[in-house]
Amino acid sequence: MDPSLQFCPNFYCTYRGVAGQGNIRVHSQKDRRFRCTCCGKTFALTRNTPFYRLHHSHDLATIVLTLLTYGCPRQAVVAAYGLDERTVADWQQRGGSHCQRFHELHVQQGQVDLQHVQADELWVKTVGRKLWMAMALAVPSRLWLGGVISRCRDGQLIAALVRVVRSCAKSLAILVCVDGLASYVKAFVQGFRQAEPRGGRPGRRRLLTPAGLLIGQVIKRYSGRRVVKVLRRVVRGTAAAIAAVLARTGTGTGINTAYIERLNATFRSRWTPLVRRGRALARREVGVQAGMYLVGCAYNWCWEHDSLREPAAGSDRKWSGRTPAMAAGLTEHRWELRELLGQRLPPGQWKAPRRKPRRRRRAAGGAVPVAA
């Protein structure tokens, strides 16, 4: 138990969420608890992790979440381990919320060299409705940049996805390849705008789109359910500039969305509610979002990608595997899922609860009183 790596989770503490301040002491080795010398509160080692106040063993929870990320249906986990279905759903929700916070702290910090980004959306069949899931991928490193869930496939969904991409980008001079949905072009052009340098003129500064932003579209023509024609259109930039980026990153010879479509296939095979014509449907939108981040973080940090492997040096192995997070320079080793879930994360910024509107009182007869 190393107190130098811990932080105080108390809301009223001055050092809340800040590690390395020398205010944490070991309170109990047996109970694995720490104490903050600033506020005097104690907290468990598992605070701010999915294992906090868990009534089962951490190994069992890790095994269950591992099975869920590899496409095992929830009903099969319940039958195999004798757990309640609500317990498994709660563990999945805990793990998904933890992975979402982990993704925000380690990926969405503007430190990833994207170069080439592909985005796409797919529908998720739930009980009683259909949801849309939009996701983005950094093609050179195969890094999953995040996703957005919405009930409608509209401009707000794509605009939210563009904000996720921008939060990850180290530079806005990137190539974006999307499908024929018209909302992508407007969302990326408006979402990547920056204020021009102040030149001494009064008034509001203009918002300008960076010149290095390149956008290409792949438009597919269908006859029934079969693709009969594919059009590749340069929306922003020139064909020579797009070809140069593709050649530099080694991601094809023409405008394509093959990498994000392959990622969609990975998500469909690794998460049961996304399986086509399956019966293990998700029930709520929060469950869909939790499952998306759980699989996405495991894909980024725990799973080695065959196309990212490198020749091994100084060992008997011929190749050395890498995860997308390793290829993007975010880590130097492959994480285990237990290590990912056991990582203590600082709490997010507190937000005031939304106040409910006041209801007008009705008279005894049921009529609304009218002011004189």
N, C-alpha and C positions, 0 to 999 in steps of 0.2 A: 504494500500500500504506500504509494508515493504521494504525499500531500502537495508537492510542488506542481503537480499537473492538474489539480482539482480547482474548482471554483465554487463559490457560494450560490445556490439557487434561490435564496430568500429574496422576495420581491422588494423588501424595504432595506436591504443591505446596500451599503455604498459600493462594494466590490461585486455586485451581482453579475454573474456571467463572465468575470475577468479572472483569468488564471495567472499564476506566477507573481502574486502580490505579497506572499508571505503571511497571509491571514488564515491559512488552513492548517489545522492540526489533526492528528489521529485521535479520535475520541474512544473507539473500541475496536481492537483487533478481532475479537470474537464475532461481534455483530457487523463488522466491516462498515463502520460509520466514521465520519469526519465531523469536525467542529470548526466554525468560523469564529475567530477572535474578535472580529469587528462587531457582529450582531449577536454573537453568543448562541446561534442556532446550530443544531446538528442535522446531518443529512446522510443518507445511505450512499454506498458506492454505486448502486444501480440507479440513482436518481437521474432523470432526464434520459433514460434508456427504455426500450420496450420491456426490459426485465424487471422494472420497478414494481414492487408489491405483487409479484407473480407467485401464485400458489403452487405451481408445478416447477419442475427442475428446468434450468436454463437450457440444458442439453436437449430436452424433449421439445421445447419451444423452437430451438434452432433447427432441429430435424423437421418439424412440421412446416416451418417457413421455407426450408430448403425444398421440400417436396412440392409446396405450392408454387414456388418459382420455376420448377421443372415441369409444370403442367399436370400435376396430380390433382384430381378433383377433390373438393372439400369433403364430399360424402365418403370417399375412399379413406381419407385420413381419419375421419370419425369412426369408421368401421374397424380400421386397423389398430388404433390406439385407444379405443374406448372413451373418447372425449365427447363432450357436448358440442353440437354444431355452433352454438353461440360462442363457446370458448374459442374455437378455431377462428371464427369470424373476428372476434376481439383481438386475437393475436395478429391476424392479418392487418387489421386496422392500425394497431400499434406499430407494427413493422413498417407499414406504408407511410404513416405520419413521420416516423423517425427518418426514413429514407428521403422523404421530401425535404425535411430540414437539413439533412446531410448534403443533399444535392444543391440546395441554395447556398450553403456555406463553402462548398468545395468546387463547384462547377460554375455557378452563376455569380462569379466575382470579377468578370471582365479580364481573365488571364489566359484565355484559350485562343490560340492562333487558328482560326477557323479555315481560312482560305477558300474552301468550297463547301457550301451548305445545300442540303436537299431537304425539302419539306413535303409532307403529304398528310392526308387525313383518311381515317377509316371509321366505319360505323360499328357500334357495339350494341348488340341486342340484349336488353335487360327485361325484367318482368314488367310488362305493361307499356313499355316505350322503347325508343331507340335513341342512343346517344352517339355523339360524334367525338372522336379523339384525334386531335391534330398533333403531330410530332415532327421534330427536326433532328437532323444528323449532320455532324461534321465529318465529311467523307474521308479526308486523308487519315484521320486517327480513328474513324468509326465511332466517335464519341456521341452518345445519345445526349442531346442538349436539353431535353425536357419535353413535356406535353401539356395540352390543355383539353379539358373536358367541357362540352357544351351540349345543350339539347338541340341546337340549330346549327346548321352548316352555313354560317353567314360571315359578314365582315368582322364582327366582333370576335368570333373565334380565331380568325386568321390574325387579327391585330394583336390579340393576347399572345399568340405564338410568336409573332415578330418581337414583342417585348422580351420574351424569354430568350430568343436568339441574341438580341442586342445585349442583354445582361451577361452573356457568356463571352461576347466578342472582345478580343484585344484590339482589333482594328476593324473598321467598318468597310474597308476596301476588300470585299469578298465577292465570290461568284455564287449566285443563288439559282438553283435549278428546281422548278416546280412543274406541276401539271397545268392543264388548261383552265383552272379556276381563276376567274378574272380578279377575285379579291386579293390574290397574292401580290400582284403588281402594285396596286394602290397601297396596300398595307406595308410592303417593304420600302417603297419610295417615301411614304410619309413617316414611317416608324424609324427610319435611319437618318432623319434630318437632324442637322446640328445648327446652332446659332452661329452666324458669321462673326468674325472678329470685330470688336468694337473699334470704329474708326473715328471717334470723336463726334459723331453725329447724334443728335438727340432722338429719343423715341425708341421704340421696340426694334430689336435686331431681327433681321430676316432669318428664316430657317432654310438652310441649303442642304441638298442631298449630296453626299460625298461623290466625287467623280470616279472613284475606284469601285463603286458598286455596279456589278454586272448581273443582269437577270436574263435567264433563258427559260423558255417554256417548251414542254413536250405535250402536244395536243393529239389525242387519239380519237380516230373516227371509228364508230362501231356500226355494225350491221347485225342487229339482234344482240347476241352476247359475244360476238367475235370482233376482234380488232382488224379492220380492213385497211387502215391507212394511219401513218404516224407523221405528224408535222413537227419540225423543230424550228422554233421561232426565236430570234434575238430581240428581246424587248428593250433592254438597256445596255449600251456599250456597242462593241463591234464584234463580228465573228472572229476576227484575228485575236482580239484580247481574250475572248472566252477560250479559244483553242490554246492560247499560251498558258492560261491557268490550268486547263485540263492536262496539258503536257507536263507542266511543272509538278503537279500533284500526282500524276499517274492515275487519273480517275476516269479514263475513257478517251475516245477520239471525237466524240460529239456530245451535244447536250442530251442528258439522260437523267432519269430518276430511278435507276436500277438499284442503287444502294439503299435508299429509303424504303423501296418496295421489299427488298430483302429483309430489312429490319422489321417491317410490318409482319412478314412471314414468321420471323423469330418470335415476335410478341404473340402471334396467334398460336404458335406451337408451345410456348412456355407459360401461357396463362389461359386457364380453362374457359372463362366467359367469352374469350375472343374466338374460340373454335367455331367454325361455321357449322350450322345445323347441329349444335350441341345442346344438351339439356341442362348443363350446369350454368345457369344464367345468374348474372349479378342482380341484386335487388335494388340497391341505392346508388346514387351518383358518387357518394363519398367512398363506397367500396370499390368502385371502378377506379377512382383516382388513387386510392391506396394500393391497389394491385398494380397499377401502371408504374408507380414510383418504386415499388418493391422489386419488380422485374427489371426496371430501368437501371437501378443502382447495382443490382447483381450483374447485369450485363456490362456495365461500365467498369466495375471494380473487381469482380470475382471470376468472370469468365474470360478465358484466353481466346483470342480471335485468330483463326488459322492464317488469314491474310496479313496479320501483323507480326508474324514470327520472324526472328532474325537468326543468322548463323551463330551457334553457341561457341564461345571461346573458352578454352581451358577446361573442358569437361568431356565426358564420353558421349554426351548427347550431341546430335547433329544440329538440332534447332533449339532455340530458346523462345518459349511462348511469351506473348505480351497481351495485356488487357487494353481496352481503349483508353483507360485512364493513364496507363503507363505510356502509351504512344502519344498522348497529349501532353505529357510532362507533368501530370498532377500527382503522381506517386512513383515510387521506385520498386514496388513489389506487388504481387498479387494478393489481394485481401481475401481472407476467409469471411464467410457470411457471419460467423460468430463475432469476429473482430469488427465487422461493419455495424452489427446491431448493438454491440457492447460499447461503442464509442459514445462518450458523454458529450452532449452538444449544448452549447449555451442557449438559454431561452431566447425566444424572439422578442421583438419590441412589443411592449404592452399597448393594446388598442382599447379605447373606451367602448363599452358595450353600446349597441345601437338602442336608442330610446324608442319605445313603442308609442305610436300616436295615441292621443287621448280619445276615448270613445265618448260620444255624445249620449247623455242620459235621455231615456225615453220616459214620457209621462205614463201614468197608470193605465190610460186607455190605449197605449201603444203609439200615439202620435208624437212626433218630435216637437218640443216646445219651440215656438217662434218668438224672438225678441220683439218687444213693442217698438 
